[in-house]
Amino acid sequence: MPGPGERRAEAVAVRLPGHGNRTAEPAVDDARLLAVRLAAALGPYLDRPYGIYGIYGIYGHSMGGLLGLALAHELARAPGRRPPAALFVGASPPPASVRPEAAWHGSEAELVAWLRAAGGTPAPVLAAPALLELLLPALRADLALVAGYRRRPGERIAVAVHGFAGTDDALVPGAAMGGWAAETTVGFTLSEVPGGHFFLADRAASSPSSTRSRSGSLPDTWLLINICCVDDRCCGTMTVRD
């Protein structure tokens, strides 16, 4: 149960084409195209009478932050659709700061070395050719999605953005996330949490995953769309503190 001053968000985990149990499908490397498809797929969740769910938000981790932004824009301009109450981004570079690295387009060995440096991927996976054969095509699509996203002139979301940075994240440290303020007309906050680039998995290894943020006035229980979880341990719940 949430503690005093906390609100509980029930999470709906998004499984993207080419990822997890959808590896037989081609991964999508265009954030705006994927956002259109996600908005359609999420319709049954967003159209239902929630009852205790007063509102919904979006959480995107790493490349999922950019996809979450594209989805927030898509939902906000959809006729008759409520926009999200908040966009949460974890370990995610703001669109204007993305700088593609040579390893993203390099050989398999170079990409694996980059992935190892990023942390969060178990060493046995990086040493298993059969698993890498499944993982790397989706990873290349994810990196192409990040590299290709550009904010349109004057495009800003009328939704608060709350950022989370791992204290040990060398890929996207907190200082690199300030640019998210330029993506919103409402406001941006940044919180640091223990862990590296995949801090949700780090936290889940020892306790149920939860993240805290200053959120303003929100209902006691609400729906969270969770994009690009590291694994199922990251898809449970998120606790929001005023």
Salt bridges, closest charged atoms under 4 A:
GLU6 OE2 - ARG212 NH1 2.07
GLU6 OE2 - ARG241 NH2 2.77
GLU25 OE1 - ARG22 NH2 2.77
ASP47 OD1 - ARG81 NH1 2.27
GLU74 OE1 - ARG77 NH2 3.30
ASP142 OD2 - HIS19 NE2 2.95
GLU155 OE1 - ARG32 NH2 3.16
ASP169 OD2 - HIS197 ND1 2.92
GLU183 OE2 - ARG151 NE 3.10
ASP231 OD2 - ARG233 NH2 2.65
ASP232 OD1 - ARG15 NH2 2.15
ASP242 OD2 - ARG7 NH1 2.38
